[in-house]
Amino acid sequence: MTGTTGTRPGRLKVYLGAAPGVGKTYRMLDEGWRRALRGTDVVVGLAECHHRPHTEEMLDGLEVLPRLRCSTPDAESHELDTAAVLKRRPDVVLVDELAHTNAPGAGNAQRWQDVEDLLAAGIDVVTTVNIQHLESLSDVVERITGLPQHETVPDEVVRRAHQIELVDMAPEALRRRMAHGNVYAPEKIDAALSHYFRVGNLTALRELALLWLAERVDETLQRYRAEHGIGGVWETRERVVVALTGGPEGETLIRRAARIAARSSGGDLLAVHVARSDGLAGASPAALAGQRRLVESLGGSYHTVVGDHVPDALLAFARAENATQLVVGVSRRGRLRRVADARGVGEAVVELSGDIDVHLVTHERAGRGRTRPVPGRDLSRARRLGGPAAGLLLPLALTLLLRRPPVADALGLNLTSEALLFLVAVVGVACIGGVASALLASLTASLLLNYYFIPPAGRFTIAEANNVLALAVFALVAVTVAAIVDRSLRLSRRAASATAEAGTLSSLAVGILRGEQAVPVLLERTRETFGMESAELRPRGREPGRASAGTAPGQDGAETRVPVGEGDELVLRGRVLPATEHRVLTAFAAHLTAAVERARLAEAAAEIEPVRAADRMRTALLAAVSHDLRTPLAGGWAAISSLRSRDVDFSAEDKEELLATAEESMAKLSRLVDNLLDMSRIQAGALTLHLQPTALAEVLPQALDSLPDTPAGRVVVHDVEHVPCVLADPPLLERVLANLVANATRHSPPGRAVTVAASALAARVELRVVDRGPGIRAADRERAFAPFQRLGDTDNTTGLGLGLALSRGLTEAMGGTLTPEDTPGGGLTMVVSLPAAPAPA
């Protein structure tokens, strides 16, 4: 049966799995069989069966196209032959592992690009992919499993699929499949089960797959609703939206909405705050931030939308999110305001909600009114007093000026010009004292204009009708302009205040990142910001402070107390803080709470770390001692037991060999015990030193003689006779050199000698022990000097791993240093630097 030649693009079906082994390839081949039985032309472009018998059986009876052979100098691989599929032109092609990276020579770099070529040619494709290969989730998967994902496919490629079907399997069932050998070869099962395929990893990957697919299904539903013009709510799952104003009732509303969402399995909680389009809604940023944290802690999400008409903005958001329920608080407006404006936000939302259920939730602030801006509340005392005075005096002064004959004759003003001058005076009064003072000035100016400038002058009567209109227009314009000027000034002051608060809080956020001294820094910043005499952090109800800034508590002055955390309080002493500054002070207290908590955690971690270090040392010591001390003990015990045996008559040579074995075992045991004792003395600071001028030419031969296992000629010594004496403890220096030379000979390849050389540099002498072994990576060098570390030794026959740690400890105790360097041409060089002994007088 030949393939179709229509012009429509091919359709993509994806089998999505949470992890390898859930059965994606089997389901893909089963899909191919079902379509083939229905008469569809199906071919297998590529199927990776990984030697799984049940999966390979599914290939029987299906047409399998040959793979494209790609050879490189390093390996040979077989990829999807896209050209062969295009030439064959089936109805449907099965292509496994969508995220696979093709070998060089295969055409496209990745297999998903091959699939897009097939779709463009009008061929339907059925494929498979694991959740860890989606590009947007690769970093999340790496944090979960600890393994980087090198092969990824763009999410958009999978999202465009006509169908996405999840191949799901419980973690326990997948692990049973692996244990039965249905996924990996037997030699790989244990490693896989203990690393990537742990229950926690599989559970997290499964949840990622379910959530990603649920999001894609939700997108499909929203697209369908949009394409078909469906504006109503489809209650596929409960979505509860809670409206927040930043007021004190917010926490009550959030918790009520969370309970409503929790009643239905899988319900979503969404919090929304409607901000005014001018950005000056007046909501408390600190309160909104706290409510946002509460929403997120309850598993919900926080959103901000902009709109001047709150009910419309709330309902538009709810409908866009396909919300089923909307939680709104009962109005905080007082009784008089409800009489003036009967329909509040809650009532308007109920009236306009349509098919969205609205919950009007009462709270303790309902009907108590809300804080409103008071005209002139943010004016200085001088301006509050000077505004009304200017409203009376400025029109009078202008009248006296204009009524003086020299001025009036010189200017020759008419009524229109005189009214405009009075209007300028009213605007000036508004700038000084606000709208109330401007109203007083407009009233005064109207009376003065009527009495002195509108005919007949000197009487509160108006002869001409147009003059009545002019006076009325003047009064209206004066009041309107004054109100606009007053509002702009208030908004400007509010914006300046918000900018100052933002700058202060931004500076505070930087200060909290300063490390261990964050609490004193924040206290000092608080004292300076609010101009107080002192700032102190103390337990609630107690006088002694834990930390303070400024002068000592106890001087005269008002106290301001703000709770910090669960048991402390911030005490400010000095001036009385106005209510407008308490919002910023609350933000400072929140930052201080975080700093105190971080300091406590740091203290707890500092107390625990020595215990953890000691525990790690004990664990490593037990692990090492359990093997390394047992080996020489066992060798010596066996030799001595054999010598004491009366059942065997040993020859003289056998007895000598057994005695040598016992002696060697006891010597090794003695060295191990000495190393352990010296290491414990170094860590306890109880090492006894006898520093004296020491010649390297005398100590080095003794160190080499203490290494009976080192063949002659394996160590080459240069220039140690010509360097000055060093200030050292001879036995300890001998131990250091013996350990370093033994370590170098153990890691040097056969036939390559270890070089020991010395040189003088200023007031120090450097001794270098050079090997030609594999060396140590720069990242691992410091770890090599930790106790019980045996980098590169996997046979557990090379000692306790104390050699380098002990050598560095002894060297530093003698006032020297031990540092590793790369050997030119490969290998490692250990550099011992010791102070040169002073020349004899």
C-alpha positions in Angstrom: 0.0 0.0 0.0 1.5 3.3 -1.0 1.7 6.4 1.2 -0.4 9.5 0.8 0.8 12.4 -1.2 -1.5 15.1 0.3 -0.2 18.5 1.0 -1.3 18.7 4.7 1.5 18.5 7.2 1.9 15.2 9.0 0.5 14.7 12.5 2.7 14.0 15.5 1.8 11.7 18.4 4.1 11.6 21.4 4.3 8.9 24.1 5.7 10.8 27.1 7.3 8.9 30.0 8.6 9.9 33.4 11.8 7.7 33.2 13.4 5.0 31.0 11.8 1.6 31.3 8.1 2.7 31.7 7.2 1.1 28.3 7.1 3.9 25.8 8.7 1.9 23.0 6.3 -1.0 23.6 3.3 1.4 23.5 4.6 3.0 20.3 5.0 -0.4 18.5 1.6 -1.4 19.8 0.1 1.8 18.3 1.8 0.8 15.0 0.2 -2.7 15.1 -3.2 -1.3 15.8 -3.0 1.2 12.9 -1.6 -1.5 10.5 -4.5 -3.8 11.4 -6.8 -1.0 10.4 -5.2 -0.9 6.9 -2.8 2.1 7.5 0.6 1.9 5.8 3.0 1.8 8.9 6.8 1.4 8.9 9.3 1.3 11.7 11.9 4.0 11.0 13.8 3.4 14.2 13.0 1.5 17.4 15.5 1.1 20.3 14.5 -2.2 22.0 17.7 -2.4 24.2 17.6 -6.2 24.0 14.2 -6.4 25.8 12.6 -9.6 24.6 8.9 -8.5 24.9 9.7 -5.3 23.0 11.6 -7.0 20.3 8.7 -9.4 19.8 6.5 -6.4 18.8 8.7 -5.8 15.7 7.7 -9.2 14.2 5.3 -8.5 11.4 6.0 -4.8 11.0 8.1 -3.4 8.2 11.4 -2.2 9.6 13.4 0.2 7.4 17.2 -0.2 7.4 19.1 2.3 9.5 21.7 4.8 8.2 25.2 3.7 9.0 27.5 6.5 10.3 31.2 5.8 10.9 33.7 7.9 12.8 37.3 7.2 13.7 36.1 6.4 17.3 32.9 4.5 16.8 30.2 3.3 14.4 26.5 4.1 15.0 23.2 3.6 13.2 20.7 6.5 12.9 17.3 7.1 11.3 17.5 7.1 7.5 15.3 10.1 6.8 15.9 10.0 3.1 14.8 6.3 3.0 11.6 7.2 4.9 10.9 10.1 2.5 11.5 7.8 -0.5 9.2 5.1 0.9 6.5 7.7 1.9 4.4 5.6 4.3 1.3 6.9 6.0 2.8 6.5 9.5 6.4 6.1 10.6 7.5 5.0 14.1 10.6 6.9 15.4 11.9 6.2 18.9 13.8 8.6 21.2 12.9 12.0 19.9 15.6 13.8 21.8 18.5 11.6 20.5 21.6 13.4 19.1 22.6 12.1 15.7 26.1 11.0 14.9 28.2 13.1 12.4 27.2 12.4 8.9 23.5 11.8 9.6 22.3 15.1 8.2 20.4 16.9 11.0 22.1 17.3 14.3 19.2 15.9 16.3 16.4 13.4 15.7 13.6 15.8 16.4 14.8 17.8 13.3 14.5 14.6 11.3 10.9 14.2 12.6 10.1 17.8 11.6 11.3 17.0 8.0 9.0 14.0 7.9 6.0 16.0 9.2 6.7 18.7 6.6 6.5 16.0 3.9 3.0 15.0 5.1 4.0 11.8 6.9 2.5 11.1 10.3 5.0 10.3 13.1 4.6 8.4 16.3 7.5 9.0 18.7 8.6 8.7 22.3 10.4 11.1 24.8 11.2 11.2 28.5 10.3 14.2 30.7 13.9 14.8 31.5 14.7 15.6 27.9 12.4 18.6 27.7 14.5 21.7 27.4 12.6 23.7 30.0 12.9 20.9 32.7 16.5 19.8 32.1 17.9 21.9 34.9 15.2 20.8 37.3 15.9 17.2 36.5 19.6 17.7 37.0 18.9 19.1 40.5 16.7 16.1 41.3 18.9 13.3 40.0 22.3 14.9 40.0 22.9 14.0 36.4 23.2 16.6 33.6 21.0 16.2 30.6 23.0 16.4 27.4 20.2 15.5 25.0 17.2 17.9 24.9 14.3 18.7 22.7 12.5 22.1 22.6 9.2 22.1 24.5 7.5 23.7 21.6 8.2 20.7 19.4 6.4 18.5 21.8 3.6 21.0 22.5 2.8 21.1 18.8 2.0 17.4 18.8 -1.5 16.4 17.7 -1.7 14.0 20.6 0.4 13.5 23.8 -0.2 10.4 25.7 1.4 9.8 29.1 2.9 6.3 29.7 2.7 6.2 33.5 4.0 3.7 36.0 4.4 3.8 39.8 8.0 4.0 41.0 7.7 0.8 42.9 6.4 -1.1 39.8 9.2 0.3 37.7 11.8 -0.8 40.3 10.3 -4.3 40.3 10.6 -4.3 36.5 14.2 -3.4 36.8 14.9 -6.0 39.5 13.4 -8.7 37.2 15.8 -7.7 34.4 13.1 -6.3 32.1 14.9 -2.9 31.7 18.7 -3.2 32.0 21.3 -5.9 31.8 21.9 -7.7 35.1 25.3 -6.1 35.8 23.7 -2.6 35.6 20.7 -3.2 37.8 22.2 -2.6 41.3 23.9 0.7 40.2 20.7 2.0 38.5 18.4 1.1 41.5 20.8 2.8 44.0 21.3 6.0 41.9 19.0 7.3 39.2 16.1 4.9 39.9 15.6 5.7 43.6 12.0 6.0 44.7 12.4 9.7 45.5 13.8 10.5 42.0 11.1 8.5 40.2 8.4 10.1 42.3 9.7 13.6 41.5 10.0 12.8 37.8 6.5 11.3 37.7 5.1 14.5 39.3 7.0 16.6 36.7 5.5 14.6 33.9 2.0 14.8 35.3 2.2 18.6 35.9 3.7 19.3 32.5 1.0 17.3 30.8 -1.7 18.9 32.9 -0.5 22.3 31.9 -0.5 21.3 28.2 -4.1 19.9 28.5 -5.2 23.2 30.2 -3.6 25.1 27.3 -5.5 23.0 24.8 -8.8 23.6 26.7 -8.2 27.4 26.8 -7.4 27.4 23.1 -10.6 25.4 22.3 -12.6 27.9 24.4 -11.1 30.8 22.6 -11.5 29.3 19.1 -15.2 28.6 19.7 -15.9 31.8 21.5 -16.9 30.2 24.8 -16.8 32.9 27.5 -18.5 31.0 30.3 -16.7 29.1 33.0 -16.2 25.4 32.5 -15.8 23.8 35.9 -13.2 21.3 35.0 -11.5 21.9 38.3 -12.0 24.4 41.1 -10.1 27.7 40.7 -10.6 30.1 43.6 -9.6 33.7 43.2 -9.2 35.9 46.3 -9.2 39.7 45.9 -6.7 41.5 48.1 -6.6 45.2 48.9 -3.5 45.2 51.1 -5.8 45.8 54.1 -5.8 44.0 57.5 -8.6 41.7 56.4 -6.3 40.1 53.8 -5.1 37.1 55.9 -8.7 36.2 56.8 -9.7 36.2 53.1 -6.7 34.2 52.0 -7.3 31.4 54.6 -11.0 31.3 53.8 -10.2 31.0 50.1 -7.6 28.3 50.8 -10.2 26.2 52.7 -12.6 26.5 49.8 -9.9 25.4 47.3 -8.9 22.5 49.6 -12.4 21.0 49.6 -12.0 19.9 46.0 -9.0 17.7 45.0 -6.6 19.6 42.8 -8.2 23.0 43.4 -6.1 26.1 42.6 -5.7 29.2 44.8 -5.0 32.5 43.0 -4.7 35.8 44.8 -5.0 39.1 42.9 -4.4 42.7 43.8 -5.8 45.4 41.5 -3.4 48.3 41.3 -4.6 51.7 40.0 -3.2 52.6 36.6 -1.6 55.7 38.1 0.4 53.5 40.4 -0.8 55.3 43.6 -3.4 53.0 45.0 -2.4 53.6 48.6 -2.1 49.9 49.5 0.7 49.0 52.0 3.6 47.3 50.2 4.6 45.6 53.4 1.1 44.2 53.9 0.9 43.0 50.4 4.3 41.3 50.6 3.2 39.5 53.8 0.0 38.4 52.2 1.9 37.2 49.1 4.1 35.0 51.4 1.0 33.6 53.0 -0.6 32.7 49.7 2.6 31.0 48.4 3.0 29.1 51.7 -0.5 27.7 51.2 0.4 26.5 47.7 -1.3 29.4 45.8 0.0 32.0 43.4 0.0 35.8 43.6 -0.9 38.2 40.8 -1.2 41.9 40.3 -3.4 43.5 37.6 -3.8 47.1 36.7 -7.3 48.7 36.4 -9.2 51.7 37.5 -12.5 49.9 37.9 -11.8 47.2 40.4 -14.9 45.0 39.8 -14.3 44.8 36.1 -10.6 44.1 36.6 -11.3 41.3 39.1 -13.9 39.6 36.9 -11.7 39.9 33.8 -8.9 38.2 35.6 -11.1 35.5 37.0 -12.6 34.7 33.6 -9.2 34.7 32.0 -8.1 32.1 34.5 -11.3 30.1 34.2 -12.0 30.7 37.8 -15.0 29.1 39.4 -15.2 31.0 42.7 -14.3 34.5 43.7 -13.7 35.5 47.4 -14.2 39.2 48.2 -14.2 40.9 51.6 -17.1 42.8 52.9 -16.6 46.6 52.5 -14.7 48.5 55.1 -16.6 51.7 54.2 -18.4 53.4 57.0 -22.2 53.9 57.2 -22.2 57.4 55.9 -20.1 56.4 52.8 -22.4 53.5 52.2 -25.4 55.8 52.2 -23.6 58.2 49.7 -22.5 55.3 47.5 -24.7 52.3 48.0 -22.9 49.9 45.7 -19.4 49.0 46.8 -16.8 46.7 45.1 -18.4 43.5 46.6 -21.9 44.4 45.5 -20.7 45.3 42.0 -18.8 42.1 41.7 -21.9 40.1 42.7 -24.0 41.9 40.2 -21.5 41.4 37.3 -20.2 38.0 38.2 -22.4 35.9 35.9 -21.5 32.2 36.3 -18.7 32.8 38.8 -19.7 32.1 42.4 -18.9 35.0 44.7 -18.2 34.7 48.4 -18.6 37.9 50.4 -16.6 37.2 53.5 -17.1 39.2 56.7 -14.2 40.2 58.8 -13.3 42.3 61.9 -12.7 45.5 59.9 -16.1 45.3 58.1 -17.9 48.6 58.3 -15.3 50.3 60.4 -14.1 52.6 57.6 -10.7 52.9 56.2 -8.0 55.5 56.6 -8.5 58.2 54.0 -6.1 60.9 53.0 -6.7 64.0 55.1 -6.2 67.3 53.2 -3.1 69.0 54.5 -2.1 66.1 56.8 1.3 66.0 55.2 1.8 69.8 55.3 4.2 71.4 57.7 2.8 73.4 60.7 3.9 76.7 59.1 2.1 75.9 55.8 -1.1 74.7 57.7 -1.2 78.1 59.5 0.1 80.2 56.6 -2.4 78.8 54.0 -5.6 80.2 55.5 -3.8 83.4 56.3 -2.7 83.7 52.7 -6.2 82.9 51.5 -7.4 86.0 53.3 -4.5 88.4 53.0 -3.2 87.8 49.4 -6.6 88.8 47.8 -6.7 91.8 50.1 -3.2 92.9 49.2 -3.9 92.4 45.5 -7.1 94.5 45.8 -5.1 97.3 47.6 -2.5 97.2 44.8 -5.0 97.3 42.0 -7.1 100.1 43.6 -4.2 102.5 44.0 -4.7 105.2 41.4 -1.1 105.3 40.1 -1.0 101.6 39.5 -4.6 101.4 38.1 -3.9 104.2 35.8 -0.5 102.8 34.7 -1.8 99.3 34.0 -5.2 100.2 32.5 -6.6 96.7 33.3 -10.2 95.7 32.6 -12.4 93.2 34.5 -11.1 90.1 32.7 -7.4 90.9 33.5 -8.2 91.7 37.1 -10.1 88.4 37.4 -7.1 86.5 36.0 -4.8 88.1 38.5 -7.1 87.0 41.3 -7.1 83.5 39.8 -3.3 83.4 39.9 -3.5 84.4 43.6 -5.9 81.6 44.3 -3.6 79.1 42.6 -0.7 80.4 44.7 -2.7 79.9 47.9 -3.4 76.3 46.8 0.3 75.7 46.4 0.9 77.0 50.0 -2.0 75.6 52.0 -3.9 73.1 49.9 -7.4 73.0 48.7 -9.1 74.3 51.9 -7.0 77.5 51.9 -7.7 77.9 48.1 -11.5 77.7 48.7 -11.1 80.4 51.3 -9.0 82.5 48.9 -11.6 82.0 46.1 -14.4 83.1 48.3 -12.5 86.2 49.5 -11.5 87.0 45.9 -15.1 86.7 44.6 -16.4 89.1 47.3 -13.6 91.6 46.6 -14.1 91.4 42.8 -17.8 92.0 43.3 -17.4 94.9 45.7 -14.5 96.8 44.1 -14.2 95.8 40.5 -17.6 94.9 39.1 -19.9 97.8 38.4 -21.5 99.4 40.4 -18.3 99.5 42.5 -18.6 99.8 46.2 -21.8 97.7 46.4 -22.4 93.9 46.5 -24.7 94.2 43.5 -24.1 93.5 39.9 -25.7 95.7 37.2 -25.0 93.6 34.1 -25.9 89.9 33.6 -22.6 89.1 31.8 -20.8 90.2 34.9 -22.8 87.7 37.0 -21.6 85.0 34.6 -18.0 86.2 34.7 -18.0 86.1 38.5 -19.6 82.6 38.6 -17.1 81.3 36.0 -14.3 82.8 38.0 -15.4 81.1 41.2 -15.8 77.8 39.4 -12.4 78.0 37.7 -10.7 79.1 40.9 -12.1 76.2 42.8 -11.4 73.7 40.0 -7.8 74.9 39.5 -7.2 74.9 43.2 -8.4 71.4 43.6 -6.3 70.1 40.7 -3.2 71.9 42.0 -3.8 70.5 45.4 -4.2 67.0 44.1 -1.1 67.2 42.0 0.9 68.4 44.9 -0.4 65.6 47.1 0.3 63.0 44.5 3.8 64.4 44.0 4.5 64.3 47.7 3.2 60.7 47.9 5.3 59.7 44.9 8.4 61.4 46.5 7.6 59.6 49.8 7.2 56.3 48.0 10.5 56.8 46.2 12.2 57.7 49.4 10.8 54.6 51.1 11.8 52.4 48.2 15.3 53.8 48.3 15.5 53.2 52.0 14.3 49.7 51.8 16.6 48.9 48.9 19.5 50.2 50.9 18.3 48.1 53.8 18.1 44.9 51.7 21.7 45.5 50.7 22.7 45.9 54.3 21.2 42.6 55.4 23.6 40.7 53.0 26.7 41.9 54.9 27.3 38.6 56.7 27.8 37.9 60.4 27.4 41.6 61.5 24.0 42.0 59.8 22.1 42.6 63.1 24.3 45.5 64.4 24.4 47.0 60.9 20.6 47.0 60.6 20.2 48.4 64.1 22.6 51.3 63.2 20.8 51.8 59.9 17.4 51.9 61.7 18.7 54.5 64.3 20.1 56.7 61.5 17.1 56.4 59.2 14.6 57.5 61.8 16.8 60.0 63.6 16.6 58.2 67.0 19.1 58.3 69.9 19.4 54.6 70.2 18.1 51.4 68.6 18.2 48.1 70.6 17.1 44.5 70.2 16.0 43.0 73.4 13.8 40.0 74.6 10.3 41.0 75.1 9.5 42.1 78.7 13.2 42.3 79.7 15.5 45.2 80.0 19.0 43.9 79.0 19.5 44.1 75.3 21.0 41.5 73.0 22.3 44.1 70.5 22.1 47.9 70.3 23.2 50.9 68.4 23.6 54.5 69.6 23.7 55.6 73.2 22.9 53.2 76.0 19.2 52.8 76.9 18.2 54.7 79.9 18.4 58.3 78.8 15.2 60.5 78.6 13.1 60.2 75.5 10.1 58.4 74.0 10.2 54.7 73.3 8.9 53.0 70.2 8.6 49.2 70.3 8.1 46.9 67.3 7.9 43.1 67.6 10.8 41.2 66.0 10.4 37.5 65.5 8.7 35.4 68.1 10.5 36.5 71.3 12.3 39.8 70.6 11.4 43.4 70.1 13.0 46.5 68.5 13.2 49.4 70.9 13.8 52.9 69.5 14.4 55.7 71.9 14.2 59.4 71.0 11.6 61.4 69.2 7.9 60.4 68.8 7.5 58.7 65.5 4.5 59.9 63.4 2.0 57.3 62.1 3.3 57.8 58.5 6.7 56.4 59.4 5.4 53.2 61.1 4.9 51.4 57.8 8.6 51.7 56.9 9.6 50.9 60.5 7.6 47.6 60.1 9.6 46.8 57.0 12.8 47.4 58.9 11.6 45.1 61.6 10.8 42.4 59.0 14.4 42.6 57.7 15.7 42.5 61.2 13.7 39.4 61.9 15.3 37.7 59.0 18.8 38.8 60.1 18.2 37.6 63.6 17.0 34.2 62.4 19.9 33.9 60.1 22.3 34.8 62.9 20.7 32.1 65.1 21.0 29.5 62.4 24.6 30.5 61.8 25.3 30.0 65.5 23.6 26.7 65.6 25.5 25.6 62.5 28.8 26.7 64.1 28.1 24.7 67.2 27.2 21.6 65.2 30.1 21.8 62.8 32.8 20.7 65.3 30.6 17.8 66.4 30.1 16.8 62.7 33.8 17.1 62.0 34.6 15.0 65.0 32.0 12.5 64.0 33.4 12.4 60.4 36.9 11.8 61.9 35.6 9.0 64.2 33.8 7.4 61.3 36.8 7.6 59.0 39.1 6.4 61.8 36.9 3.3 62.5 36.6 2.5 58.8 40.4 2.8 58.3 41.4 1.1 61.5 39.0 -1.8 61.0 41.1 -2.9 58.0 44.6 -1.4 58.2 45.3 -2.3 61.8 43.8 -5.7 61.3 46.1 -6.6 58.4 49.5 -6.4 60.2 47.9 -7.9 63.3 46.7 -10.9 61.3 50.1 -11.3 59.6 52.0 -11.2 62.8 49.5 -13.4 64.6 49.7 -16.1 61.9 53.5 -16.1 61.8 53.8 -16.4 65.6 51.0 -19.1 65.8 52.8 -21.1 63.1 56.1 -20.9 65.0 54.4 -22.1 68.2 52.6 -25.0 66.5 53.9 -28.4 67.5 52.3 -30.1 64.5 54.8 -28.8 61.9 58.5 -29.1 62.0 59.8 -25.9 60.3 63.3 -25.7 58.8 65.6 -23.0 59.9 64.9 -21.0 56.7 61.1 -21.3 57.3 61.5 -20.1 60.9 63.6 -17.2 59.7 61.0 -16.2 57.1 58.2 -16.4 59.7 60.1 -14.3 62.2 60.8 -11.8 59.4 57.1 -11.7 58.6 56.2 -11.2 62.3 58.8 -8.4 62.6 57.6 -6.7 59.5 54.0 -6.8 60.6 54.8 -5.5 64.0 56.9 -2.7 62.4 54.0 -1.8 60.2 51.6 -1.9 63.1 54.0 0.4 65.1 54.1 2.9 62.3 50.3 3.0 62.0 49.9 3.5 65.8 52.6 6.2 65.8 50.9 8.0 62.9 47.5 7.9 64.7 49.1 9.2 68.0 50.9 12.0 66.2 47.8 13.0 64.3 45.8 13.1 67.5 48.5 15.2 69.2 48.6 17.7 66.3 44.8 18.1 66.3 44.8 18.5 70.1 47.7 21.0 70.0 49.8 18.8 72.3 52.7 18.0 70.1 56.1 18.5 71.8 58.8 20.1 69.6 62.5 20.3 70.0 63.6 22.6 67.3 67.4 22.8 66.5 69.6 23.3 63.5 69.3 20.2 61.4 71.2 19.2 58.3 69.1 17.6 55.5 72.1 15.6 54.5 72.0 13.8 57.8 68.2 13.4 58.1 67.4 12.3 54.6 69.5 9.0 54.6 67.8 8.0 57.9 64.4 8.6 56.3 65.3 6.5 53.3 66.7 3.7 55.5 63.3 3.5 57.3 61.7 2.5 54.0 62.7 -1.2 53.6 60.3 -1.7 50.7 62.0 1.0 48.5 64.5 -0.7 46.0 68.0 0.7 45.6 68.2 3.3 42.9 64.5 4.1 43.1 65.3 7.4 44.8 67.8 9.9 43.4 69.1 12.7 45.7 70.5 16.0 44.5 72.2 19.0 46.2 71.1 18.3 49.8 74.7 18.7 51.1 75.1 22.3 49.9 72.1 23.9 51.5 72.0 25.5 55.0 70.7 23.7 58.0 67.0 24.1 58.8 65.4 24.8 62.1 63.4 21.6 62.8 62.8 18.7 65.1 65.0 15.9 63.5 62.8 12.9 64.3 59.7 14.7 63.1 61.5 16.0 59.9 62.6 12.4 59.3 58.9 11.3 59.5 57.9 13.9 57.1 60.5 13.0 54.5 59.8 9.3 54.9 56.1 9.8 54.3 56.6 12.0 51.2 59.2 9.7 49.6 57.0 6.6 50.3 54.0 8.3 48.8 56.0 9.4 45.7 57.5 5.9 45.1 54.1 4.3 45.5 52.6 6.5 42.7 55.5 6.6 40.3 55.4 4.1 37.4 57.9 1.2 37.4 61.3 2.2 36.1 60.9 5.9 37.0 63.0 7.2 39.9 61.8 9.6 42.5 64.0 12.8 42.7 64.7 14.6 46.0 66.4 18.0 45.6 67.0 21.0 47.9 67.7 24.7 47.4 68.0 27.8 49.5 65.8 30.8 49.0 66.3 33.9 51.2 65.9 32.8 54.8 64.2 29.5 53.9 65.2 26.1 52.5 63.0 24.2 50.1 63.1 20.5 49.7 61.3 19.0 46.6 60.1 15.4 46.3 59.4 14.8 42.6 57.5 11.9 41.1 56.3 11.0 37.6 53.0 9.5 38.6 49.4 10.6 37.6 49.5 13.6 39.8 46.5 15.2 41.6 43.9 17.4 40.1 44.0 21.0 41.3 40.5 20.7 42.7 41.5 17.6 44.8 44.8 18.8 46.2 43.5 20.2 49.5 41.3 17.1 50.0 44.5 15.0 49.7 45.8 16.5 52.9 42.7 15.6 54.9 43.0 12.7 57.3 42.0 9.2 56.0 42.0 10.3 52.3 43.6 7.9 49.8 43.2 9.5 46.4 43.7 7.1 43.6 44.1 4.1 46.0 41.2 1.7 45.7 42.6 -1.5 47.1 42.7 -0.4 50.8 46.3 -1.8 51.2 48.2 1.5 51.3 47.7 2.5 54.9 45.4 4.7 56.8 45.6 7.7 54.5 47.4 9.7 57.1 50.7 10.2 55.4 50.1 13.6 53.7 47.9 14.9 56.5 50.5 14.0 59.1 53.3 15.4 57.0 51.6 18.8 56.6 50.7 18.9 60.3 54.3 18.2 61.4 55.7 20.6 58.9 53.4 23.4 59.9 54.1 22.7 63.6 57.8 23.3 62.9 57.0 26.6 61.2 57.2 25.4 57.6 54.8 24.7 54.7 54.0 21.7 52.6 52.5 22.5 49.1 51.9 20.4 46.0 52.9 21.5 42.5 52.7 20.0 39.0 55.8 18.2 37.8 56.8 19.4 34.3 56.1 16.6 32.0 53.6 15.0 34.3 53.5 14.0 38.0 53.4 15.7 41.3 56.1 17.7 43.3 55.8 18.1 47.1 57.6 21.2 48.3 58.7 21.3 51.9 59.7 24.9 52.9 61.4 25.3 56.3 63.1 28.3 58.0 66.9 28.2 57.7 68.7 27.9 61.0 70.5 31.1 62.1 74.3 31.1 61.4 76.4 30.3 64.5 77.9 33.4 66.2 
